[in-house]
Amino acid sequence: MSGKRLTLVIGPSEKLCARLRAAGEAQAEALAALDLAVVGWNHVRLYAACAAPDEVGLLRHNRGLDTGLVQESLGHEMTALLAEAVAAPGPGHLIFCASQLGSLLCQPSELARLRDLLAPHFARIEVVIHAEEQARALVAHYAYALMEGRRAPLSQELALASAPDWWQAALAAREAPQPHLGLFNDIQAPPFWLDLAGLRRLWAGTFGAEKVRFRPLDMAALCSERAAEELLALSGRAGEIGPVEAARPFRPEPAPSLARIRQLNELVIAYCARHEREVPRAFWQQMRMSVRIEGPPLAPGALAVLSQRFAPDNAALVADFPDLAEALRPDPPEAPWEEANPRFGYRASQVLAAHLHGLRRAARPLAELRAEEAAAQRAAQRFDRLLPEGTGEALRTRVKVNHRMVLSTRFRPHNDLGAVAEEAPAPPYTPAPRRRLGPGVGGRVIVACMKNEAPYILEWIAYHRAIGVDHFLIYTNDCTDGTDAILARLMEMGIVEHRNNDLWRGNSPQQHALNQALKEPLVQGADWIIHIDVDEFINVRCGNGTLDDFFARVPEATNVAMTWRLFGHNGVRHLEDRPVIAQFDRCAPKFCPKPHTVWGFKTMFRNIGAYGKLSCHRPNRLDPALADRVRWVNGSGRDMTADALKNGWRSSQANVGYDLIQLNHYALRSAESFLIKRQRGRALHVDRSIGLNYWIRMDWSDVRDITIQRNLPRLAAEMARLMADPALSAAHRAGFDWHRAKAAELRAEPEFRALYEQALGVELNETERVAYALALDMES
């Protein structure tokens, strides 16, 4: 056990916890100076690790955390995470905000699991509950629940006002979840946690009465610039804390909107039950949003019967926690609640009829869902055969859990993104004449770093010259395969600038080279700067496939985030002296948000002086005076400046795009090439090895993309021009022969032969690969 202290903020309001997490991130340095930190552990996974297996709520279902395998796997995961967190140097008082613990856990056995996870790691654990008067809390919860599919009106809660024990009555009203109908107890049943006295008893019974305290919920203050002050109040620390960016204040949903949405939910659920179908939540949400109208909000005073029911319990709480007096003061009573008039002749049945065509197309038959469930179970059995020998049971379980999550969440990969045809052959691009640069025109410059890449250099140079790159500045270190000889001859021919980087300093040879590159006249005078590696090819997917064609589509852009498409080994085992872009044509699907490396991007940017540092994926150190001149676009030409202006190296679901340009990333090439890469090591993360985990993360062969092959004729023409030089041709052949011999040598070594056979034995589809990669928790 460490000497650290944990304050556990359990909501029950998620708006509160989200705001505290944001405030903690914004003021991390100031908090650290006070020996405080708001930790960013995965609160959803911690909740799922503790929840009763049969109590499947909306959150667990949406995240794919609703199977029997989950608890064991997540328990192992959270134990490892907590052990690492408390062992790391840093503040001694940690604050963790997880509203799901307060609003979803309701059984002593669930809290016992939570205590058993946390207690071994902390010298002291305190629980903080933020309290709000019940009528006001129910109004906010009702609006949230309706937007998630609730069908019952507020009469459900009002009927419980006369129950002698709200907590038990609310739990007794629960039913077996029916996920395909959207029937989850945390959405459909009365919220048990309105009973603050019951909530206190539950948590005090597990953590001790002296360890549980209440704070008033003041969302107006939390939305203001003073939000971080609540973190000081939670910790009992005295000190100065700066302001944070104000958040948009909570705006209550109009009562007529609530009535419309509830009535629509009721009909949608009935439709799904009658036709045995499940409506995707996104489609259902679109239906709900389409019926919203303006009007007066639902008044908490209309629920005065609830305020009266909880008044004695609240008075007892205020006696123990005087700061709650204002937060628990009820609104003045108003006329008893009745569902608002939905106005303007609204009929939920008419709305359903208007959406019926789309509903039929979007809704999935239960038979299909059951077949998917059976496939997931078969996949779980398959993993036992697929995972390499020596894979621990905890990892095996986690892979299976992740697979279920991927299948049932928005992270499921697919190729339905954008409109560019990828599999159908298209006419070859026509030759594009080499650009002739006038005086003072710096042109487009690629800066690259290489180590033992001899077989691939000429194709890569020829390809990028053919699409409009003007200059190459290439750094090499510790080469033994003839790479330096090839580049030396290319430099003599006036095609590249080559720099030796053997004496690199710092954390990596790559970053050292990039730092030096900024001092080079070629880079300082460039119009556009591009940092990519020799296994990355800029694939322009518009016009005649040249950079001129792309720039014509995005004339305002200063920075282009070229998102990776990861190409696998495509069944190619042995080294072949043929173009990489011809050999490998199968890759990751375009929609693949997990694992995070799939959507990594490299940046092509105008040299306007806006950034002061060149890094692996992007320029950094933005000059604030030039920020308004910077415009980032994604691979489809859409603006993403707000997302990428200051940081970030990967695309997201909101900004990914491939329609105009992408970066084909051939990280593996053939299986023999992978062995040599493994033996060579890495350019950036020199302290991290390349093994089977790397292969699994990079060997994507699920969809076919041949768009880059339209460049093959002009690549061949440019290659022929280069290979016409006898010295260059000989250097290329010598480099290829070196690699072929090295591959044979490595395959004769037991360690590399085992890796080779293991890699070729891995047969994973796209969802299985995502699950495996996530389970390995690999680095970036």
ChimeraX attribute file (.defattr): number of C-alpha atoms within 10 A of each C-alpha:
attribute: neighborCount
match mode: 1-to-1
recipient: residues
	/A:1	12
	/A:2	13
	/A:3	12
	/A:4	17
	/A:5	20
	/A:6	25
	/A:7	20
	/A:8	20
	/A:9	26
	/A:10	22
	/A:11	22
	/A:12	25
	/A:13	23
	/A:14	16
	/A:15	14
	/A:16	22
	/A:17	21
	/A:18	15
	/A:19	19
	/A:20	24
	/A:21	19
	/A:22	18
	/A:23	26
	/A:24	25
	/A:25	17
	/A:26	16
	/A:27	17
	/A:28	17
	/A:29	14
	/A:30	16
	/A:31	24
	/A:32	17
	/A:33	11
	/A:34	19
	/A:35	14
	/A:36	24
	/A:37	24
	/A:38	24
	/A:39	17
	/A:40	14
	/A:41	15
	/A:42	13
	/A:43	16
	/A:44	16
	/A:45	19
	/A:46	21
	/A:47	25
	/A:48	27
	/A:49	24
	/A:50	24
	/A:51	27
	/A:52	18
	/A:53	16
	/A:54	11
	/A:55	19
	/A:56	22
	/A:57	22
	/A:58	20
	/A:59	17
	/A:60	19
	/A:61	18
	/A:62	15
	/A:63	20
	/A:64	20
	/A:65	26
	/A:66	23
	/A:67	15
	/A:68	12
	/A:69	16
	/A:70	25
	/A:71	23
	/A:72	15
	/A:73	21
	/A:74	22
	/A:75	21
	/A:76	16
	/A:77	18
	/A:78	19
	/A:79	17
	/A:80	12
	/A:81	14
	/A:82	17
	/A:83	17
	/A:84	12
	/A:85	15
	/A:86	19
	/A:87	13
	/A:88	9
	/A:89	8
	/A:90	14
	/A:91	17
	/A:92	17
	/A:93	22
	/A:94	22
	/A:95	22
	/A:96	21
	/A:97	25
	/A:98	26
	/A:99	25
	/A:100	22
	/A:101	24
	/A:102	22
	/A:103	19
	/A:104	22
	/A:105	23
	/A:106	20
	/A:107	13
	/A:108	13
	/A:109	14
	/A:110	20
	/A:111	22
	/A:112	16
	/A:113	18
	/A:114	21
	/A:115	15
	/A:116	13
	/A:117	20
	/A:118	19
	/A:119	14
	/A:120	13
	/A:121	22
	/A:122	19
	/A:123	13
	/A:124	15
	/A:125	20
	/A:126	19
	/A:127	23
	/A:128	21
	/A:129	23
	/A:130	22
	/A:131	22
	/A:132	25
	/A:133	25
	/A:134	27
	/A:135	24
	/A:136	21
	/A:137	18
	/A:138	20
	/A:139	20
	/A:140	18
	/A:141	16
	/A:142	24
	/A:143	20
	/A:144	15
	/A:145	18
	/A:146	24
	/A:147	18
	/A:148	21
	/A:149	26
	/A:150	26
	/A:151	23
	/A:152	19
	/A:153	18
	/A:154	16
	/A:155	13
	/A:156	14
	/A:157	18
	/A:158	17
	/A:159	11
	/A:160	18
	/A:161	19
	/A:162	13
	/A:163	13
	/A:164	10
	/A:165	12
	/A:166	24
	/A:167	21
	/A:168	13
	/A:169	16
	/A:170	21
	/A:171	16
	/A:172	12
	/A:173	14
	/A:174	15
	/A:175	13
	/A:176	11
	/A:177	18
	/A:178	13
	/A:179	14
	/A:180	20
	/A:181	18
	/A:182	25
	/A:183	22
	/A:184	24
	/A:185	23
	/A:186	20
	/A:187	22
	/A:188	23
	/A:189	21
	/A:190	26
	/A:191	21
	/A:192	22
	/A:193	21
	/A:194	23
	/A:195	20
	/A:196	23
	/A:197	16
	/A:198	18
	/A:199	20
	/A:200	20
	/A:201	14
	/A:202	18
	/A:203	23
	/A:204	16
	/A:205	14
	/A:206	18
	/A:207	18
	/A:208	15
	/A:209	15
	/A:210	9
	/A:211	15
	/A:212	20
	/A:213	18
	/A:214	21
	/A:215	19
	/A:216	18
	/A:217	22
	/A:218	16
	/A:219	16
	/A:220	13
	/A:221	15
	/A:222	22
	/A:223	21
	/A:224	16
	/A:225	15
	/A:226	17
	/A:227	27
	/A:228	26
	/A:229	21
	/A:230	16
	/A:231	20
	/A:232	17
	/A:233	11
	/A:234	18
	/A:235	17
	/A:236	9
	/A:237	13
	/A:238	10
	/A:239	11
	/A:240	11
	/A:241	17
	/A:242	14
	/A:243	15
	/A:244	19
	/A:245	13
	/A:246	15
	/A:247	14
	/A:248	9
	/A:249	12
	/A:250	11
	/A:251	8
	/A:252	13
	/A:253	20
	/A:254	18
	/A:255	22
	/A:256	22
	/A:257	25
	/A:258	27
	/A:259	22
	/A:260	24
	/A:261	27
	/A:262	24
	/A:263	20
	/A:264	26
	/A:265	26
	/A:266	16
	/A:267	16
	/A:268	24
	/A:269	20
	/A:270	14
	/A:271	17
	/A:272	20
	/A:273	14
	/A:274	9
	/A:275	12
	/A:276	15
	/A:277	22
	/A:278	24
	/A:279	22
	/A:280	14
	/A:281	15
	/A:282	10
	/A:283	15
	/A:284	20
	/A:285	16
	/A:286	10
	/A:287	20
	/A:288	22
	/A:289	13
	/A:290	10
	/A:291	17
	/A:292	18
	/A:293	15
	/A:294	10
	/A:295	14
	/A:296	12
	/A:297	16
	/A:298	24
	/A:299	21
	/A:300	24
	/A:301	19
	/A:302	19
	/A:303	29
	/A:304	22
	/A:305	18
	/A:306	24
	/A:307	24
	/A:308	16
	/A:309	18
	/A:310	22
	/A:311	17
	/A:312	11
	/A:313	14
	/A:314	25
	/A:315	16
	/A:316	12
	/A:317	21
	/A:318	18
	/A:319	11
	/A:320	12
	/A:321	14
	/A:322	14
	/A:323	14
	/A:324	22
	/A:325	15
	/A:326	14
	/A:327	19
	/A:328	23
	/A:329	16
	/A:330	21
	/A:331	16
	/A:332	12
	/A:333	15
	/A:334	12
	/A:335	10
	/A:336	13
	/A:337	17
	/A:338	13
	/A:339	15
	/A:340	17
	/A:341	14
	/A:342	21
	/A:343	13
	/A:344	6
	/A:345	7
	/A:346	15
	/A:347	13
	/A:348	21
	/A:349	13
	/A:350	11
	/A:351	17
	/A:352	18
	/A:353	11
	/A:354	12
	/A:355	14
	/A:356	12
	/A:357	10
	/A:358	12
	/A:359	22
	/A:360	14
	/A:361	9
	/A:362	17
	/A:363	18
	/A:364	17
	/A:365	16
	/A:366	15
	/A:367	11
	/A:368	12
	/A:369	15
	/A:370	11
	/A:371	11
	/A:372	14
	/A:373	15
	/A:374	12
	/A:375	12
	/A:376	18
	/A:377	14
	/A:378	11
	/A:379	17
	/A:380	20
	/A:381	12
	/A:382	14
	/A:383	18
	/A:384	16
	/A:385	10
	/A:386	14
	/A:387	19
	/A:388	15
	/A:389	9
	/A:390	6
	/A:391	10
	/A:392	10
	/A:393	11
	/A:394	15
	/A:395	17
	/A:396	18
	/A:397	21
	/A:398	23
	/A:399	26
	/A:400	26
	/A:401	27
	/A:402	25
	/A:403	26
	/A:404	27
	/A:405	24
	/A:406	22
	/A:407	19
	/A:408	18
	/A:409	14
	/A:410	15
	/A:411	18
	/A:412	19
	/A:413	19
	/A:414	15
	/A:415	12
	/A:416	9
	/A:417	13
	/A:418	14
	/A:419	8
	/A:420	13
	/A:421	13
	/A:422	15
	/A:423	13
	/A:424	9
	/A:425	12
	/A:426	12
	/A:427	8
	/A:428	16
	/A:429	17
	/A:430	12
	/A:431	17
	/A:432	15
	/A:433	10
	/A:434	12
	/A:435	14
	/A:436	9
	/A:437	10
	/A:438	8
	/A:439	6
	/A:440	8
	/A:441	11
	/A:442	20
	/A:443	20
	/A:444	24
	/A:445	22
	/A:446	22
	/A:447	23
	/A:448	21
	/A:449	25
	/A:450	23
	/A:451	23
	/A:452	22
	/A:453	26
	/A:454	26
	/A:455	28
	/A:456	19
	/A:457	19
	/A:458	22
	/A:459	20
	/A:460	22
	/A:461	23
	/A:462	21
	/A:463	25
	/A:464	21
	/A:465	22
	/A:466	25
	/A:467	25
	/A:468	19
	/A:469	23
	/A:470	21
	/A:471	23
	/A:472	24
	/A:473	20
	/A:474	23
	/A:475	25
	/A:476	24
	/A:477	21
	/A:478	15
	/A:479	18
	/A:480	14
	/A:481	21
	/A:482	23
	/A:483	24
	/A:484	26
	/A:485	20
	/A:486	25
	/A:487	25
	/A:488	19
	/A:489	18
	/A:490	20
	/A:491	17
	/A:492	11
	/A:493	12
	/A:494	10
	/A:495	19
	/A:496	20
	/A:497	17
	/A:498	21
	/A:499	19
	/A:500	15
	/A:501	21
	/A:502	13
	/A:503	9
	/A:504	16
	/A:505	12
	/A:506	8
	/A:507	12
	/A:508	15
	/A:509	25
	/A:510	26
	/A:511	20
	/A:512	18
	/A:513	25
	/A:514	19
	/A:515	15
	/A:516	15
	/A:517	20
	/A:518	15
	/A:519	10
	/A:520	11
	/A:521	10
	/A:522	20
	/A:523	23
	/A:524	15
	/A:525	16
	/A:526	21
	/A:527	16
	/A:528	20
	/A:529	27
	/A:530	26
	/A:531	23
	/A:532	21
	/A:533	20
	/A:534	20
	/A:535	18
	/A:536	19
	/A:537	22
	/A:538	25
	/A:539	26
	/A:540	25
	/A:541	24
	/A:542	17
	/A:543	14
	/A:544	18
	/A:545	26
	/A:546	24
	/A:547	22
	/A:548	16
	/A:549	17
	/A:550	20
	/A:551	15
	/A:552	10
	/A:553	15
	/A:554	17
	/A:555	9
	/A:556	15
	/A:557	21
	/A:558	20
	/A:559	26
	/A:560	29
	/A:561	30
	/A:562	30
	/A:563	27
	/A:564	27
	/A:565	27
	/A:566	26
	/A:567	27
	/A:568	27
	/A:569	26
	/A:570	20
	/A:571	14
	/A:572	16
	/A:573	15
	/A:574	14
	/A:575	18
	/A:576	15
	/A:577	14
	/A:578	11
	/A:579	19
	/A:580	18
	/A:581	23
	/A:582	13
	/A:583	17
	/A:584	23
	/A:585	23
	/A:586	22
	/A:587	24
	/A:588	25
	/A:589	23
	/A:590	22
	/A:591	21
	/A:592	24
	/A:593	21
	/A:594	19
	/A:595	20
	/A:596	19
	/A:597	20
	/A:598	24
	/A:599	24
	/A:600	23
	/A:601	26
	/A:602	25
	/A:603	25
	/A:604	25
	/A:605	24
	/A:606	19
	/A:607	18
	/A:608	14
	/A:609	11
	/A:610	21
	/A:611	19
	/A:612	13
	/A:613	15
	/A:614	22
	/A:615	19
	/A:616	18
	/A:617	19
	/A:618	24
	/A:619	24
	/A:620	17
	/A:621	13
	/A:622	17
	/A:623	13
	/A:624	11
	/A:625	8
	/A:626	12
	/A:627	14
	/A:628	11
	/A:629	12
	/A:630	19
	/A:631	19
	/A:632	22
	/A:633	25
	/A:634	28
	/A:635	25
	/A:636	23
	/A:637	22
	/A:638	15
	/A:639	19
	/A:640	19
	/A:641	20
	/A:642	10
	/A:643	15
	/A:644	20
	/A:645	17
	/A:646	16
	/A:647	13
	/A:648	14
	/A:649	20
	/A:650	22
	/A:651	25
	/A:652	17
	/A:653	12
	/A:654	8
	/A:655	18
	/A:656	27
	/A:657	25
	/A:658	23
	/A:659	18
	/A:660	23
	/A:661	25
	/A:662	26
	/A:663	24
	/A:664	22
	/A:665	24
	/A:666	26
	/A:667	21
	/A:668	25
	/A:669	25
	/A:670	21
	/A:671	25
	/A:672	25
	/A:673	23
	/A:674	24
	/A:675	23
	/A:676	21
	/A:677	20
	/A:678	19
	/A:679	16
	/A:680	16
	/A:681	15
	/A:682	18
	/A:683	17
	/A:684	15
	/A:685	14
	/A:686	13
	/A:687	10
	/A:688	10
	/A:689	15
	/A:690	16
	/A:691	17
	/A:692	16
	/A:693	15
	/A:694	19
	/A:695	23
	/A:696	19
	/A:697	21
	/A:698	23
	/A:699	27
	/A:700	25
	/A:701	22
	/A:702	19
	/A:703	17
	/A:704	17
	/A:705	23
	/A:706	19
	/A:707	22
	/A:708	21
	/A:709	21
	/A:710	21
	/A:711	25
	/A:712	16
	/A:713	14
	/A:714	20
	/A:715	24
	/A:716	16
	/A:717	15
	/A:718	21
	/A:719	20
	/A:720	13
	/A:721	11
	/A:722	19
	/A:723	16
	/A:724	11
	/A:725	13
	/A:726	10
	/A:727	13
	/A:728	20
	/A:729	18
	/A:730	14
	/A:731	23
	/A:732	24
	/A:733	16
	/A:734	19
	/A:735	24
	/A:736	21
	/A:737	18
	/A:738	17
	/A:739	22
	/A:740	19
	/A:741	10
	/A:742	18
	/A:743	21
	/A:744	14
	/A:745	13
	/A:746	17
	/A:747	18
	/A:748	12
	/A:749	10
	/A:750	10
	/A:751	10
	/A:752	20
	/A:753	16
	/A:754	12
	/A:755	19
	/A:756	20
	/A:757	12
	/A:758	15
	/A:759	21
	/A:760	14
	/A:761	12
	/A:762	16
	/A:763	13
	/A:764	20
	/A:765	11
	/A:766	21
	/A:767	22
	/A:768	23
	/A:769	22
	/A:770	26
	/A:771	24
	/A:772	26
	/A:773	23
	/A:774	19
	/A:775	21
	/A:776	15
	/A:777	10
	/A:778	13
	/A:779	9
	/A:780	8
